[in-house]
Amino acid sequence: MSQASNAPVPAEYYDEDYDELFDCVSNNESDYEDTLESSVMKTRRNLKITIVPDKTHTAGLDGKPFDATLPPEVQAWFDQFKQIWNQYKKGPVVAKSLELFYSSCDNPFLMSLKLFADCPNLSNIKPNSMAYAILEELQKYKKSTNANVSKYVDDNLKMVTFNLVKGQGQLNLFRVAKETFNLVESKNLFVEEVREMTRQRQYKEACQIATELELFNEFDLFELVMPLLLQDKITVVEEYLNGAVHLRQPLVELLDTFLDRKQSVLNNCDWVIAKYNYPDIRYNKLDTKPLTKLIQRLAKMYELPKELTPNMNKRHSYGALQFLIHKRFVEKSLNKDSWQEMVKVTVPVDSSDLQLELVNACSDFGDTSDGAMWAKHFSIPHSDLPLDVREFVEGKPPTYTRYSCQEDWDEEDQGRGVSFHRLRKETKIHLVTTRPEFSEMMDHLRGQSVVGFDTEWKPTFHANNDVALIQLATRERVYLIDVICLRVQNEDWARLGRYIFNNDEILKLGFSPTTDISILQKSLPVLNLLPVASLAAGYLDLQELRRRVVLLPKFRFPFSPNDKHSGQIPPGENLSNLVYLCLGRKLDKSNQFSNWEKRPLRQDQINYAALDAFCLLEVYDVIERILTRLGYDFGEFINNFLTEVRGRRSNAARKSQ
């Protein structure tokens, strides 16, 4: 074998193909080059060698190399330190060794970087690695000695630090280096380095580093923010925007353009993707719903005015209008007054396309008179109207008959052939709008043991809801607290919270009351309501009670959904369903989606709101009679049930913390 075949080969790279490669040297010289080329290619395939560039070669300013060579005495110490590391790993022994070493160095910052650069696996540093420990202990040494960084660290050494720790995917490691070497003081040094990371499409780490170095004014929307949003890395973007205040409004305005209804979201933002060739796009997020949620979240977080998001506002209004159309014409659960109130607050006066959508919907469902009314209300051009509405406005007989779902909404119970549950005539409704009325209500309620409780608010679909009406019912009276008109002192609201809502001696009946309580906590913080999780002792959720009692042997409600006179019983576990099972008639929910902030309230709104609270008492009494007849001690049953619910909610609250 020739001398070349005796050349030493590192054990980790040894392969039988080396023998073939070296043997071919002694073979026919004319075939040498072809054989060598094929053997080298085969060897590379088999060995799968990955060449990791030495970071020190271009770590300094302007790409200059960093000399990581250790002095002989330091090299000797480092060899011993490696043995200590192998035996003890990260811990007090290693920490003490590094502390003593740093205290003996003329420049501990320079020496720490040399040690760091000589550590193994520098391209994949883990929190429990030797390299990580070297910088962590230097950080502790700096703090304990209050070392003057500027005395030891110049701009070149800062650049070396930056280049050694970047690209690790270890944000905490970068934070250690940033704090130890005071990188933020020289942050402009690193702008082009971070920009180069974006060119290499390392967007996440580039943005995190830019955030840590407070480089908030050096990058535009398309360098850091947009690629990360399109990759659904929202948290990283939000952390950057906390400092990049000037980018918030342009970002929200740009995202809003993607919601233009003339095209799909994907088509609207395609120009951005094509121009910048962003990778790893989360296309499932490029849809109306997730994008709307994102814009809404950012606009709320940064307190941006609604005027900046016209397309999102239109999308919201369009969705709300479709919901109202469904309630009015398909479910037939929205009466005429509620329909008109909600359309007026939903369809903007400057949105001609939504106005025409409304008129076309009325036409499609055969309500040409309503379509004509809205056409007049919004001054829609005559030529834009559907044919049947245009002919109705002109007083002409229709040229064709369109299928009609229209019914006479003004007849009792909307002409649906099923009578609804009504409030008892002897029950008095008190609208509370003055402080004396408020005081009289408090005197009456404090003498009660059981109260029906409900709230009403104007449906705003995608916006925050504020309570407009609070209903508190006893067996003789129903109080409707007009939150819009009532002018009382904060101390009055605090009394209501203390003596009624937070009073365990008064059992408040509700139907899924946690929603009402949450809205009250937000709308009227002066009530000082207890947290929702602790409400079980003072609140009885009739929805949960129903689920419990139906499991009892022989328990039966007085009425069945299969009764021949039941009509079409509402599906599911809603309140109207429960009222029918207990009382034999459904609730009329056609005023549920009303403009509860409009004053004065309509009489049918007042009746609806009062009954929503009073019927809870009626349901409670029916369940009490059934359980008593079955031999249960009703008071004991309810107390045990409330204790069980409170324990369940407390456990859930602890798990969520």
CORJO-V834301 format. One record per backbone hydrogen bond with DSSP energy under -1.0 kcal/mol. NH is the residue of the N-H (numbers start at 1). CO is the residue of the C=O. E is the energy in kcal/mol with one decimal. If there is no record, write none. Layout:
# CORJO-V834301
nh->NH co->CO e->E
nh->NH co->CO e->E
This chain:
# CORJO-V834301
nh->6 co->3 e->-1.3
nh->7 co->4 e->-1.6
nh->13 co->10 e->-1.5
nh->14 co->11 e->-1.2
nh->18 co->15 e->-2.1
nh->20 co->16 e->-1.3
nh->21 co->17 e->-2.2
nh->22 co->18 e->-2.9
nh->23 co->19 e->-2.7
nh->24 co->20 e->-1.4
nh->25 co->22 e->-1.3
nh->26 co->23 e->-1.2
nh->31 co->28 e->-1.2
nh->32 co->29 e->-1.1
nh->35 co->31 e->-2.4
nh->36 co->32 e->-2.9
nh->37 co->33 e->-2.3
nh->38 co->34 e->-2.2
nh->39 co->35 e->-2.3
nh->40 co->36 e->-2.5
nh->41 co->37 e->-2.1
nh->42 co->38 e->-2.2
nh->43 co->39 e->-2.8
nh->44 co->40 e->-2.6
nh->45 co->41 e->-1.9
nh->46 co->42 e->-2.2
nh->47 co->43 e->-2.9
nh->48 co->44 e->-2.0
nh->57 co->54 e->-1.4
nh->60 co->64 e->-3.1
nh->63 co->60 e->-1.5
nh->64 co->61 e->-1.7
nh->66 co->56 e->-3.2
nh->68 co->66 e->-1.0
nh->75 co->71 e->-3.0
nh->76 co->72 e->-2.3
nh->77 co->73 e->-1.9
nh->78 co->74 e->-2.9
nh->79 co->75 e->-2.2
nh->80 co->76 e->-1.7
nh->81 co->77 e->-2.5
nh->82 co->78 e->-2.3
nh->83 co->79 e->-1.2
nh->84 co->80 e->-2.0
nh->85 co->81 e->-2.9
nh->86 co->82 e->-2.7
nh->87 co->83 e->-1.5
nh->88 co->84 e->-3.0
nh->89 co->85 e->-2.4
nh->95 co->91 e->-2.5
nh->96 co->92 e->-2.6
nh->97 co->93 e->-2.0
nh->98 co->94 e->-2.3
nh->99 co->95 e->-2.2
nh->100 co->96 e->-2.4
nh->101 co->97 e->-1.9
nh->102 co->98 e->-2.8
nh->103 co->99 e->-2.0
nh->104 co->101 e->-1.0
nh->105 co->102 e->-1.1
nh->111 co->107 e->-2.2
nh->112 co->108 e->-2.1
nh->113 co->109 e->-1.5
nh->114 co->110 e->-1.9
nh->115 co->111 e->-2.7
nh->116 co->112 e->-2.7
nh->117 co->113 e->-2.7
nh->118 co->114 e->-1.3
nh->119 co->116 e->-1.3
nh->124 co->121 e->-1.6
nh->129 co->126 e->-2.1
nh->133 co->129 e->-1.8
nh->134 co->130 e->-2.1
nh->135 co->131 e->-1.5
nh->136 co->132 e->-2.4
nh->137 co->133 e->-2.6
nh->138 co->134 e->-1.2
nh->139 co->135 e->-2.2
nh->140 co->136 e->-1.9
nh->141 co->137 e->-2.3
nh->142 co->138 e->-2.7
nh->143 co->139 e->-2.0
nh->144 co->140 e->-2.5
nh->145 co->141 e->-2.1
nh->146 co->142 e->-1.2
nh->147 co->142 e->-1.3
nh->149 co->147 e->-1.0
nh->151 co->148 e->-1.1
nh->152 co->149 e->-1.3
nh->153 co->149 e->-2.8
nh->158 co->154 e->-1.9
nh->159 co->155 e->-2.3
nh->160 co->156 e->-2.3
nh->161 co->157 e->-2.4
nh->162 co->158 e->-2.6
nh->163 co->159 e->-2.5
nh->164 co->160 e->-2.0
nh->165 co->161 e->-1.8
nh->166 co->162 e->-1.9
nh->174 co->170 e->-1.8
nh->175 co->171 e->-2.2
nh->176 co->172 e->-2.1
nh->177 co->173 e->-2.3
nh->178 co->174 e->-3.0
nh->179 co->175 e->-2.5
nh->180 co->176 e->-2.5
nh->181 co->177 e->-2.5
nh->183 co->178 e->-1.7
nh->186 co->183 e->-1.4
nh->187 co->184 e->-1.7
nh->189 co->186 e->-2.1
nh->190 co->187 e->-1.7
nh->194 co->190 e->-2.6
nh->195 co->191 e->-2.5
nh->196 co->192 e->-2.2
nh->197 co->193 e->-1.4
nh->198 co->194 e->-1.6
nh->199 co->195 e->-1.8
nh->200 co->196 e->-1.7
nh->201 co->198 e->-1.4
nh->202 co->197 e->-3.0
nh->203 co->201 e->-1.1
nh->206 co->202 e->-2.2
nh->207 co->203 e->-2.6
nh->208 co->204 e->-2.3
nh->209 co->205 e->-2.7
nh->210 co->206 e->-2.5
nh->211 co->207 e->-2.2
nh->212 co->208 e->-2.4
nh->213 co->209 e->-2.6
nh->215 co->210 e->-3.0
nh->216 co->214 e->-1.5
nh->223 co->220 e->-1.1
nh->224 co->220 e->-1.1
nh->226 co->221 e->-3.0
nh->228 co->224 e->-1.2
nh->229 co->225 e->-2.3
nh->230 co->226 e->-2.5
nh->232 co->229 e->-1.6
nh->233 co->228 e->-2.9
nh->237 co->233 e->-1.5
nh->238 co->234 e->-2.7
nh->239 co->235 e->-2.0
nh->240 co->236 e->-1.5
nh->241 co->237 e->-2.7
nh->242 co->238 e->-1.3
nh->243 co->240 e->-1.4
nh->244 co->240 e->-2.4
nh->245 co->243 e->-2.0
nh->247 co->244 e->-1.6
nh->248 co->245 e->-1.3
nh->251 co->247 e->-2.1
nh->252 co->248 e->-2.3
nh->253 co->249 e->-2.5
nh->254 co->250 e->-2.3
nh->255 co->251 e->-2.9
nh->256 co->252 e->-2.1
nh->257 co->253 e->-1.2
nh->259 co->256 e->-1.5
nh->260 co->257 e->-1.4
nh->263 co->260 e->-1.5
nh->268 co->264 e->-2.2
nh->269 co->265 e->-1.8
nh->273 co->269 e->-1.6
nh->274 co->270 e->-2.8
nh->275 co->271 e->-2.3
nh->276 co->272 e->-2.2
nh->277 co->273 e->-1.5
nh->282 co->230 e->-3.1
nh->283 co->281 e->-1.4
nh->285 co->282 e->-1.9
nh->286 co->283 e->-1.2
nh->287 co->285 e->-1.8
nh->291 co->287 e->-2.0
nh->292 co->288 e->-2.6
nh->293 co->289 e->-2.2
nh->294 co->290 e->-2.0
nh->295 co->291 e->-2.7
nh->296 co->292 e->-2.7
nh->297 co->293 e->-2.4
nh->298 co->294 e->-2.6
nh->299 co->295 e->-2.9
nh->300 co->296 e->-2.1
nh->301 co->297 e->-2.6
nh->302 co->298 e->-2.4
nh->304 co->299 e->-2.5
nh->308 co->305 e->-1.7
nh->309 co->306 e->-2.0
nh->313 co->309 e->-2.3
nh->314 co->310 e->-2.1
nh->315 co->311 e->-2.3
nh->316 co->312 e->-2.7
nh->317 co->313 e->-2.6
nh->318 co->314 e->-2.9
nh->319 co->315 e->-2.6
nh->320 co->316 e->-2.7
nh->321 co->317 e->-2.6
nh->322 co->318 e->-2.4
nh->323 co->319 e->-2.0
nh->324 co->320 e->-2.4
nh->325 co->321 e->-2.7
nh->326 co->322 e->-2.1
nh->327 co->323 e->-2.5
nh->328 co->324 e->-2.6
nh->329 co->325 e->-2.9
nh->330 co->326 e->-1.5
nh->331 co->326 e->-2.8
nh->333 co->327 e->-2.7
nh->335 co->590 e->-1.7
nh->339 co->335 e->-2.7
nh->340 co->336 e->-2.5
nh->341 co->337 e->-2.5
nh->342 co->338 e->-2.6
nh->343 co->339 e->-2.2
nh->344 co->340 e->-1.8
nh->345 co->341 e->-1.2
nh->347 co->343 e->-2.8
nh->351 co->348 e->-1.3
nh->355 co->351 e->-2.0
nh->356 co->352 e->-2.2
nh->357 co->353 e->-1.8
nh->358 co->354 e->-2.1
nh->359 co->355 e->-2.0
nh->360 co->356 e->-2.6
nh->361 co->357 e->-2.0
nh->362 co->358 e->-2.2
nh->363 co->359 e->-2.2
nh->364 co->360 e->-2.8
nh->365 co->361 e->-1.9
nh->366 co->363 e->-1.7
nh->367 co->362 e->-2.6
nh->368 co->366 e->-1.1
nh->371 co->367 e->-2.1
nh->372 co->368 e->-2.5
nh->373 co->369 e->-2.0
nh->374 co->370 e->-2.3
nh->375 co->371 e->-2.2
nh->376 co->372 e->-2.1
nh->377 co->373 e->-2.4
nh->378 co->374 e->-2.4
nh->380 co->375 e->-2.3
nh->384 co->381 e->-1.6
nh->385 co->382 e->-1.1
nh->390 co->386 e->-2.5
nh->391 co->387 e->-2.5
nh->392 co->388 e->-1.8
nh->393 co->389 e->-2.5
nh->394 co->390 e->-1.9
nh->396 co->391 e->-2.4
nh->405 co->365 e->-1.6
nh->409 co->407 e->-1.2
nh->414 co->411 e->-2.2
nh->415 co->412 e->-1.3
nh->416 co->413 e->-1.6
nh->421 co->586 e->-3.7
nh->427 co->424 e->-1.2
nh->428 co->476 e->-2.0
nh->430 co->478 e->-3.2
nh->432 co->480 e->-2.8
nh->438 co->434 e->-2.0
nh->439 co->435 e->-2.5
nh->440 co->436 e->-2.4
nh->441 co->437 e->-2.1
nh->442 co->438 e->-2.2
nh->443 co->439 e->-2.1
nh->444 co->440 e->-1.9
nh->445 co->441 e->-2.9
nh->446 co->442 e->-2.1
nh->447 co->444 e->-1.1
nh->448 co->445 e->-2.1
nh->451 co->507 e->-2.7
nh->452 co->473 e->-2.7
nh->453 co->509 e->-2.8
nh->454 co->471 e->-1.9
nh->456 co->469 e->-2.4
nh->462 co->460 e->-1.6
nh->463 co->460 e->-1.3
nh->468 co->456 e->-2.9
nh->469 co->456 e->-1.8
nh->470 co->481 e->-1.7
nh->471 co->454 e->-2.8
nh->472 co->479 e->-2.4
nh->473 co->452 e->-2.6
nh->474 co->477 e->-3.6
nh->478 co->428 e->-2.7
nh->479 co->472 e->-3.0
nh->480 co->430 e->-2.9
nh->481 co->470 e->-3.3
nh->482 co->432 e->-2.2
nh->483 co->468 e->-1.1
nh->483 co->481 e->-1.4
nh->486 co->482 e->-2.9
nh->493 co->489 e->-1.6
nh->494 co->490 e->-2.4
nh->495 co->491 e->-1.8
nh->496 co->492 e->-2.0
nh->497 co->493 e->-2.3
nh->498 co->494 e->-2.6
nh->499 co->495 e->-3.0
nh->500 co->496 e->-1.4
nh->501 co->496 e->-1.7
nh->502 co->497 e->-2.9
nh->506 co->503 e->-1.2
nh->507 co->449 e->-3.1
nh->508 co->538 e->-2.7
nh->509 co->451 e->-3.3
nh->510 co->540 e->-2.3
nh->515 co->512 e->-1.2
nh->517 co->513 e->-2.7
nh->518 co->514 e->-2.4
nh->519 co->515 e->-2.0
nh->520 co->516 e->-2.3
nh->521 co->517 e->-2.7
nh->522 co->518 e->-1.6
nh->523 co->519 e->-3.0
nh->524 co->520 e->-3.1
nh->527 co->524 e->-2.0
nh->528 co->525 e->-1.8
nh->534 co->531 e->-1.6
nh->535 co->532 e->-1.7
nh->539 co->535 e->-1.3
nh->540 co->508 e->-2.9
nh->542 co->510 e->-3.0
nh->545 co->541 e->-2.3
nh->546 co->542 e->-2.2
nh->547 co->543 e->-1.6
nh->548 co->544 e->-1.5
nh->549 co->545 e->-2.7
nh->550 co->546 e->-2.0
nh->551 co->548 e->-1.1
nh->552 co->549 e->-1.8
nh->555 co->552 e->-1.6
nh->559 co->581 e->-2.1
nh->563 co->560 e->-2.0
nh->566 co->563 e->-1.7
nh->578 co->574 e->-1.8
nh->579 co->575 e->-2.7
nh->580 co->576 e->-1.9
nh->581 co->577 e->-2.3
nh->582 co->578 e->-1.7
nh->583 co->579 e->-3.2
nh->584 co->580 e->-2.6
nh->592 co->589 e->-1.6
nh->594 co->592 e->-1.5
nh->596 co->594 e->-1.6
nh->598 co->595 e->-1.6
nh->606 co->602 e->-2.2
nh->607 co->603 e->-2.6
nh->608 co->604 e->-2.1
nh->609 co->605 e->-2.8
nh->610 co->606 e->-2.4
nh->611 co->607 e->-2.3
nh->612 co->608 e->-2.1
nh->613 co->609 e->-1.1
nh->614 co->610 e->-2.5
nh->615 co->611 e->-2.9
nh->618 co->614 e->-1.4
nh->619 co->615 e->-2.6
nh->620 co->616 e->-2.2
nh->621 co->617 e->-2.3
nh->622 co->618 e->-1.9
nh->623 co->619 e->-2.4
nh->624 co->620 e->-2.1
nh->625 co->621 e->-2.2
nh->626 co->622 e->-2.1
nh->627 co->623 e->-2.5
nh->628 co->624 e->-2.5
nh->629 co->625 e->-2.2
nh->630 co->626 e->-1.5
nh->631 co->628 e->-1.4
nh->632 co->627 e->-2.6
nh->637 co->633 e->-2.7
nh->638 co->634 e->-2.6
nh->639 co->635 e->-2.3
nh->640 co->636 e->-2.6
nh->641 co->637 e->-2.3
nh->642 co->638 e->-2.8
nh->643 co->639 e->-2.2
nh->644 co->640 e->-2.2
nh->645 co->641 e->-2.4
nh->646 co->642 e->-2.7
nh->647 co->643 e->-2.2
nh->648 co->644 e->-2.0
nh->649 co->645 e->-2.6
nh->650 co->646 e->-2.5
nh->651 co->647 e->-2.2
nh->652 co->648 e->-2.0
nh->653 co->649 e->-2.5
nh->654 co->650 e->-2.2
nh->655 co->651 e->-2.1
nh->656 co->652 e->-1.5
